[in-house]
Amino acid sequence: MATGVSDATATARAEISRLFRMPEPDVLSGLLKDARLDSGERARVENRALGMLAELRSAQSSGWVNQFLQEYRLNTSEGVALLSLAEAFLRVPDPETADLLIADKLGNADWRAHTGKSHSKLVNSATWGLVIGRALVSDTQQASVLKKLISRAGEPFVRQAVGAAMRMMGEIFVMGRTIEEAIGRMRKPENKGFTASFDMLGEAARTFPDAERYFRAYEDAIHAVGKVPEAGHSISVKLSALHPRYEVAQYDRCVSSLIEQVEALATLAANYGIAFTIDAEETERLEMSLDIIGTVAALPALKGWDGLGMAIQAYGKRARPTIAWADAVGRATGRRIAARLVKGAYWDSEIKRAQEQGLHEYPLFTRKAATDVSYLACAKDMLAAPNIYPAFATHNALTVATILEWAGESRDFEFQRLHGMGEGLYETLVREQGYHTRIYAPVGGHRDLLAYLVRRLLENGANSSFVHQLADEHMTDAEILADPVEKIAAVGGTRHPGIPLPKDLFGPARKNSEGIDLNDKTELARVARQVSFVPSEVEGRSRNRISTSLDTNDESGVAREIVSRALSAYPAWEAAGIDHRAACLDRLADLLEQERDALMRIAVQEAKKTIPDALGEVREAVDFCRYYAQQARDGLQPVELPGPTGERNLLRMEGRGTWVCIAPWNFPLAIFLGQVAAALVTGNTVVAKPAPQTPEIAAYAVGLAHSAGIPEDALILAIGGPEMGAALTADPRIAGVAFTGSTATAKRIARTLLEDEERPIIPLIAETGGINAMIVDSTALPEQVVQDVVTSAFRSAGQRCSALRLLVLQEEIADRTLEMLSGAMDTLIVGDPADPRTDVGPVIDRQAYDRLMTYRETQQGRWIKTIDAPRAGLFVPPTAIRLDAIEDLKREWFGPILHVATWKAGQLEDTIRRINRSGFGLTMGLHSRIARSADDVEQLARVGNLYVNRSMIGAIVGSQPFGGEGLSGTGPKAGGPHYLPRFCAERVTSTDTTSSGGNATLLSLNDVGI
Ligand SMILES: Cc1cc2nc3c(=O)[nH]c(=O)nc-3n(C[C@H](O)[C@H](O)[C@H](O)COP(=O)(O)OP(=O)(O)OC[C@H]3O[C@@H](n4cnc5c(N)ncnc54)[C@H](O)[C@@H]3O)c2cc1C
């Protein structure tokens, strides 16, 4: 794609890529030097900043919101209760649920402790409101007296009061419900001298119609602002609002569409002579946004327009070269790029995501002071860059004072602040000293403001934030204005000790599995090439080996022989000891990581996994090996048990003999190796039978296990279908069976194990399927629900045991949620799993395809939504089907088919009981902001894994042990602390230590102190 590339832009882009994965101290060492103030500068900056603190404090003592936020901080449970009430309340349509939400949030907090504490009368009256509100929503006698007092106005009164309070909070941070209202408000005296950049509120678009709606809103805003060009206002644009799939994997379709849309908006803005800035979003989107901005900047039609702007996040390691890039683009395209330097709004979620993805390094700094240092170094660059018009967005007095020091006499830049924040900081600068300050002014209705409101409340409430520190009476001015350069230099630029690298997430005892950054376009392209590769020689060899063992009709003969070999290997393997066996698993984990590309290739080609699923598969297998190695070392050592003096009781956990492990095709590496690793590390030898659909990846894994030091006869691969499974489990010499698959087959195995009267009773660990339901109430955030439903129901083509099969929506929100769900389904791509764009691949085989398609056809009259899928191949179109009642779904449909039913407000318990009655008990989901509802579901749901306010798939080894109950399996949970003991024989030796003469130990006790 042409991006207006010059040598300088190319150099800057290369630097941007390089810094991303650099360790934090290395990035900071360059920044520290440029952010440092000499002693004269520092004294002047501190002096100026002290003056600003005084102005800020006096401005804010008059603002009741600041006082309110000070009283209810996020480190108090009351502050958190108000935050979560604010996040959800305004979107709840039905009074019954709204009351439950209020009771939930007001009911548990100690509002009384806050009465009369604030300097503000308004805050104190609000606190009394909360005290009364709490009393009203509780079940006490006092509540009923109060309710009588307020008579019939009782609960609606509380609801109305809370609603009004939330709307007021919204108004503090939102400039107007419409662009006209917002422009009007900017004319009010309190905004005199300031300009605005209007932002059309709303979260990222989830559907194409949503994105169109946002595009029109931006267009309308440009027209409205364009009509008053003399006011100097501008527009801010979020690219994620303009495309529902603004993702690296969807680069080809989203970037070209976004370029078109930004071009259209930019042209409109240029015609009016107004400016617009592209907001900075999640770090994975940075490079895409640069491609878009670079292309638009190079458009001949926009030549000479200086209004194109972009935000740059100082918390990112790549901030500085991004500024160099903007300057180079400005030079190459003959304009000044309006660069807005921010610190960044997504710090907490970005850190979490890097941990989940197992990345090598964080893309952001991990100390607040490091972000400040970066901000200062970037600011210095911007002031010196000839092709940048600098805009400094901050509410931090020290940051502002430093920039003023460096800017000297220049006025050729502007400050920016958010509406509702930083009042008092800029008034003197604007009205008396002629500096330009712009207010970022969100525009939107109440429903759209919630997510934004929460971000602002978080920003105001976080301990590390300047606005929070300013309001904290315990902090001295010296602490607030401490030099960030000194702070970072003092710790040598090291990472925050409380934020370990993703690989160290599980502590020193166990390394986390390594991820691949699939949001790195170059890396994604490399992986895509790898997984599409024609099978290599090594794989060819494993294929030959498989075919040899398949060339037989004598399954029981082969099974007998394999079991005999495994039995004879058992004594030596058991005797090798825990440490030796655990070390083999650790080596196997390392080998799996070394061979990750090859394994992912087989997972894609043989098991038809998409690229992210194939990566997840390898990572899970690695985690299983390391986790069970650690569990064995820590938990399987002999334990001396307490008892009367004169005897020794020793409990030992030992192998049982030879286990048969039977794995499914849907996790042909992770579940396959998980079972095998657990059986092996506990001292058993293993005959491992993969599913007939996925022998290659199993053979590859077994090959690696042997290379890792596991003897060939301690782990033997048995290829074959049901006959082989039947023959192996029928062998009376085996010591246990670990099985994952259908409930029917699990029952058949259970019967086989009991058939022979002579045979010992042996353990069966079975993990089977489920009719997994997700319950959604009207407090849930629809955008999050829809995203989690799509992920849970359709990712992996619905071929996960944990996948969502039954969505149960509260009636009041069903239509709206289903409309958004249909729109989100329209954005899915069904196709070749090796293609990075693919969301949903084919189902595993023709038999599965025919079964699913036939069922889907019979339900045609009930389709809520289905989408296109390629005709050639085994592609089952993702489909949502309406049910009249929860009970109508009687069995598990193992594919991308989602059933939808509804429930009535007030009937949560009944709904859970009805779901329980299916007899399955694997996973359940709940989306609700009412903590008591989560407690109810936790108590009543008979499932192994409950997921609250998140997707229902992707259990992480050691964090989310996985497995069900009832028709869904026997337990114990894979990847959990109780799994290994089930593979062991527990043996206790009790020795009378006095038998050889008397209790010498007892008699030798000293009488201390006598
Ligand atoms: C006009 C304007 C436009 C904005 N546009 C955007 C935008 O497009 N994209 C965007 O992401 N944000 C945007 N923001 C939000 C902005 O990121 C925050 O308001 C800003 O970070 C607050 O910085 P501060 O200097 O006011 O406060 P400070 O309190 O000095 O800094 C707080 C910031 O430090 C960072 N931080 C906190 N803890 C840590 C830690 N442990 N390690 C590293 N860093 C940490 C966080 O980024 C936090 O926001 C915008 C803000 C303004 C004023």
The ligand as a MOL file (V3000), in Angstrom:
LIG
                    3D

  0  0  0     0  0            999 V3000
M  V30 BEGIN CTAB
M  V30 COUNTS 53 58 0 0 0
M  V30 BEGIN ATOM
M  V30 1 C -7.3480 16.2090 24.7860 0
M  V30 2 C -7.1100 14.8120 25.1320 0
M  V30 3 C -7.2120 13.8530 24.1520 0
M  V30 4 C -6.9530 12.5150 24.4460 0
M  V30 5 N -6.9600 11.5830 23.4410 0
M  V30 6 C -6.5300 10.3240 23.7230 0
M  V30 7 C -6.3410 9.3650 22.6990 0
M  V30 8 O -6.5670 9.6190 21.5200 0
M  V30 9 N -5.9190 8.1280 23.0420 0
M  V30 10 C -5.6350 7.7870 24.3370 0
M  V30 11 O -5.2030 6.6620 24.5910 0
M  V30 12 N -5.8200 8.6830 25.3420 0
M  V30 13 C -6.2550 9.9240 25.0630 0
M  V30 14 N -6.4220 10.8280 26.0770 0
M  V30 15 C -6.4830 10.3610 27.4740 0
M  V30 16 C -5.1860 10.5030 28.1020 0
M  V30 17 O -4.4570 9.3670 27.7700 0
M  V30 18 C -5.2840 10.6330 29.5880 0
M  V30 19 O -6.1580 11.6640 29.8800 0
M  V30 20 C -3.9160 10.9470 30.0960 0
M  V30 21 O -3.1800 9.7720 30.1110 0
M  V30 22 C -3.8800 11.5560 31.4280 0
M  V30 23 O -2.5770 12.0610 31.5810 0
M  V30 24 P -2.2510 13.2660 32.5630 0
M  V30 25 O -0.9650 13.8600 32.1640 0
M  V30 26 O -3.4120 14.1550 32.6120 0
M  V30 27 O -2.2380 12.5490 33.9560 0
M  V30 28 P -1.1390 11.7840 34.7730 0
M  V30 29 O -1.8190 11.4510 36.0290 0
M  V30 30 O 0.1240 12.5200 34.8520 0
M  V30 31 O -0.8970 10.4410 33.9220 0
M  V30 32 C -1.7670 9.3470 33.9940 0
M  V30 33 C -1.4200 8.3730 32.9080 0
M  V30 34 O -0.2180 7.6490 33.2280 0
M  V30 35 C -0.2570 6.3620 32.6560 0
M  V30 36 N 0.0490 5.3510 33.6910 0
M  V30 37 C -0.6090 5.0830 34.8500 0
M  V30 38 N -0.0040 4.0930 35.5440 0
M  V30 39 C 1.0570 3.7070 34.8000 0
M  V30 40 C 2.0880 2.7320 34.9760 0
M  V30 41 N 2.1750 1.9530 36.0790 0
M  V30 42 N 3.0070 2.5930 34.0030 0
M  V30 43 C 2.9840 3.3750 32.9150 0
M  V30 44 N 2.0560 4.3260 32.7010 0
M  V30 45 C 1.1070 4.4980 33.6290 0
M  V30 46 C -1.6210 6.1620 32.1010 0
M  V30 47 O -1.5620 6.3290 30.7240 0
M  V30 48 C -2.4550 7.2810 32.7150 0
M  V30 49 O -3.4900 7.6300 31.9180 0
M  V30 50 C -6.6440 12.1550 25.7760 0
M  V30 51 C -6.5630 13.1370 26.7800 0
M  V30 52 C -6.7720 14.4490 26.4610 0
M  V30 53 C -6.6250 15.4530 27.5320 0
M  V30 END ATOM
M  V30 BEGIN BOND
M  V30 1 1 1 2
M  V30 2 1 2 3
M  V30 3 2 2 52
M  V30 4 2 3 4
M  V30 5 1 4 5
M  V30 6 1 4 50
M  V30 7 2 5 6
M  V30 8 1 6 7
M  V30 9 1 6 13
M  V30 10 2 7 8
M  V30 11 1 7 9
M  V30 12 1 9 10
M  V30 13 2 10 11
M  V30 14 1 10 12
M  V30 15 2 12 13
M  V30 16 1 13 14
M  V30 17 1 14 15
M  V30 18 1 14 50
M  V30 19 1 15 16
M  V30 20 1 16 17
M  V30 21 1 16 18
M  V30 22 1 18 19
M  V30 23 1 18 20
M  V30 24 1 20 21
M  V30 25 1 20 22
M  V30 26 1 22 23
M  V30 27 1 23 24
M  V30 28 2 24 25
M  V30 29 1 24 26
M  V30 30 1 24 27
M  V30 31 1 27 28
M  V30 32 2 28 29
M  V30 33 1 28 30
M  V30 34 1 28 31
M  V30 35 1 31 32
M  V30 36 1 32 33
M  V30 37 1 33 34
M  V30 38 1 33 48
M  V30 39 1 34 35
M  V30 40 1 35 36
M  V30 41 1 35 46
M  V30 42 1 36 37
M  V30 43 1 36 45
M  V30 44 2 37 38
M  V30 45 1 38 39
M  V30 46 1 39 40
M  V30 47 2 39 45
M  V30 48 1 40 41
M  V30 49 2 40 42
M  V30 50 1 42 43
M  V30 51 2 43 44
M  V30 52 1 44 45
M  V30 53 1 46 47
M  V30 54 1 46 48
M  V30 55 1 48 49
M  V30 56 2 50 51
M  V30 57 1 51 52
M  V30 58 1 52 53
M  V30 END BOND
M  V30 END CTAB
M  END
